[in-house]
């Protein structure tokens, strides 16, 4: 079975990519993922916030130690072999490249078109095959419009494309008012692909301290349907790579994404929960499904149920709200 | 903008000035560098040694730190091996380690100063006696006498002149680097060990552009044959000897005379080394150097940095035809009279010998007496010589200026010059001082461009100025502009930095000189001399005359929050007058705004530095800005882009934000600088403390000072520093009266009081108070929490610890921070009113609760400790509980600096005039010193009791019995005993009996006293451990409080035996490989010692209980108090959280071991914290001291983490088992 696919101009042996996650922090794990069949690996994200926080902490605790005391001009030695987050990241990319055959895609997360985007060039030089750019901006200012938000994405993207020559995928959230148009403009601004969708973690409240604290919840399969719809709508309208991300937990999820037109799918929670070998299982289930349904290759199957090619294109646009809700049946013993 | 300074003040010296001839500056391709004296010395020591054993002491600490850093980086010595640097537990340990290393055949050295050198003396005799080559590099510093001083003079090196070490002096950063190498060569050849010394701070900390001594020079200076010979003499089981025998009267004398030939040869050996060095570098030195007129009549002889001042003055006067000269002494021991005599011109008529030391009771200081002896015993004395006088100058870094030199030379012209004089002070008691004209200036001093910058310790002014020096003095790598290169190479620079004694909000004054010839003026920029003044903090305008040192037509740069048109009127009247009178060019910039707008936060250093370059004209502006940017890149590297970008943005926006202020030719301001201390302050504070605080301590005559080192307490309250940008304001409606805010406040700047509401009738409008909660208080009592707005440092810990929240607005608490300036005056009125309210009756206070204990008046207030200090709350708590009957012995360290560094002291008194009495003996002897206090009190108490018995018949029998049997375990008991003592004294007064008179004097000893030894972990775990251990081993009632910051905080973060496993500290850059010493367990092993481990921020009630129990325990008590410190690398606003993490992770288990429980058959150990509830990693990743290692040595960090996790669990299990026995 020919499972190969092309994503961001990279030839992938199959459509299963390891998403940006802690899985890439350890070289052994990365090698086991490759052995398990992963077609590419997205390296854990380098965050603008992390870079700047670290730079500022370094400045505060190491560079600015002098308090004006005649007896002490500093309190901690400034380590000579200190490696900051960027250096460690670049080293990890180089190490991954050195020990893996599959493409290594770097991931850079940020919210402002400031100096951190210069690190794109360093990442390219470290050997990454492509870059996934994740803008995780929360538009909380009442003065900031949707247009402003989109502009910010485009500026950051253009800022990086100007500096690098390797392909860039934009990882975006689902909350754009006119997603296809925005994706089109991303393509014009130089994105080779789009990853749909980014998952924002939501804060919660510690009921004892009343502090608002971050919470971490892994994805579930139901989340994947959001990406499925939009990939289906965009495939055929805009010519760029599409990857599905968020909630892909089974071969069935993968298949659906491919049918609507994804070039690749990204796995994270599924692997964190089930382990590296789960990837092999998904791959084999995908294979079996394709044999069973008499597909010759992935390329034939890809996009065959996209909006443009589907039996009922309008279904992609129906909100389907009433129908879904009406179909809901309470569990036994639950009074509704 | 026009360059200003270089037009008015030419950088080349005026014609007619004699140039130095000692240094041949035509050497090819000299490599210039800008560094401080200590760095150059350490570089030479590191290049030419194999073992470096050190112990930190100001001002030598940085030499050891440099050496350690270089070894950590893998820098090798001239033989290609990396010197081993080992930090010891004391200077005695360091000297002994050097001794051992030398005996085993390596080349070894150490760095020290002051009391540290004294601790080495016993070993120094041994090293010298065994003719062992080594150099001890000493940044000479005052010995502590009635007071400690960290500053420079020769009293320490003079104290070792009998050890047999040679003493070789250097007088500037250049010479210090050179002499460090020369001395190493000389000692190897001559076998006599050498103390190479240079003046503490003045030379050790002066930053100067100098010619670097290269590795090749070092290599060429050391003959390996000497090293081989040293190795051949070493102890080796392959060719064994025994050394260090004990000898009897029959031979010991002769043996001591065996070394004479080496001492006789040593002067020539040193000169030979100097000559070899001269041939290699063009810098030629002599054992004694003459400078001045060939036919000089008046002559000054001295050594150290003062020689440069004299040389400069002599050159100035010789150019004007005066017959004066100077002999600079380099090799002071072995003292070579013939070399000295050869250096003195035969025309000499009068000699003054200046000593930078004092030997009370001697008929002259050491150098003076040596010179007198040399001349008196000379075969052909100088035919015209009329007299030799000796005098003291520059003690403890007292300024020594050309004006003083001229004063001494003029004294020599008098018919009867004053002998045993002092210069530079006014001695109105024994009239030793001689007069001088302070306005005298030399040509050379006029040739330099002088600039002064006033900054805060934390605003980066000093680092910016060090950077400026490099920008001007050095050719930066990659600098391609020839013009810049030329401009830099033409300029010599000198920087010297003056600090006040505070850690929080320290004021720094930077003195910078720029010139086209090497600058050797080792004294501060004087009155009317600075062509540039930068005032980096507008608040200084309220406190200092910042233009006092401004020259006419100077440029004055002010950081001001006011718009340009309002700057003029924001100045005090007297400052406006100075500006007009001196025709000063006034410039202003709102540096905080520029910094905030460009992402620099509150770091204004780059902004102010750019302004300096923009308007001073020291370098062409455009080129200067290029170089500032290059320097920024070099400092932060390409991996700190956000910081570099913020700096660049600040640099670019600064010039636009800088304004020249036009001003009218008349004073228009409506305000004047207030008096330094209010008129209400006591006379001593007005006349002495206030003068020192205002910066005019130099002007105080001898008669103003206490003779025995005893100073009045309660003076910190007069020093209003207004450091806080925001201060806490109490919200009575939300408050639950828990007392945590006054407990945690490091500066006693927030307090609680309970008074009867009837007393509050005259309260100022808006004064906050509410009925106090709690059944222990009667009706009509109100509580209030009030902040001292001008003493608060704004750390926010009180808000952080406040547990009471507004139910309708989660972030609002019972304390909230508000900007200080708008509420300063009102809150000041409230504070003054609050202070006048009576203290709550101590007898009624429920001291076992935090709320109750916080009603005790703190007798430790407004210290100069760091913002957010973790130590001071413990001391404050102790003074609240026991302060009115407390004696404190304080080990040297942070607590002795914020506790006892003049001008003010935080220790104060209660309304009855009682309060802690305090003394710092030394660093190493504090436990023993404190024991001495205890023994003395016990002795006097015994005697008082005996006298009572003796006088019983003449006194009220009941009173005597009550006095002898009083229960003094409660505040009420102590109160009643004091009442009885008052009655007793009244009765004794009426008696005419020697025993009665005696008893009156010591009757107060019948009231229980509380004796405390306070210090840090450096004292308790390391240098003072032997004594501490011994005091614990005795059954005396001494309370030892260890403020455990787990590192040497005061000297800058060197590792101690308290430093935890895996923590990064100086001398443990790769993480401390050994677990923290368990001092508590060692103490518990005695069985009779009360031991508590506490962390006030984690469990305050346990801390309170431990203090009360420790004090009440009639034997030795040891409290280990966890004290977060800026050395930990956390924002000190997180102080409380860090304490909680330390406890929850098991790093700092809380417990109390009370031997009294064992007597009752109970387990003496009570474990007060739960078993580790969070991973150790969750604690250490929040502190830079630990998490840095994950970035620099990730594998080691993981290994230490795993080990530490196992250890904290095992330790807790062990305590659990002990507590469960």
Interface residues (C-beta under 8 A of the other chain):
Chain A: X51 X52 X55 X56 X57 X58 X59 X60 X61 X62 X63 X64 X66 X67 X68 X69 X70 X71 X72 X73 X74 X75 X76 X77 X79 X80 X81 X82 X83 X84 X86 X87 X88 X114 X115 X116 X118 X119 X210
Chain B: X58 X59 X61 X62 X65 X68 X69 X72 X73 X150 X201 X205 X455 X456 X457 X458 X460 X462 X463 X499 X500 X501 X502 X503 X504 X506 X507 X508 X603 X635 X636 X639 X640 X641 X642 X643 X644 X645 X805 X810 X866 X897 X1047 X1049 X1050 X1051 X1052 X1053 X1064 X1065 X1066 X1069 X1125 X1126 X1127 X1129 X1131 X1184 X1185 X1188 X1191 X1192 X1193
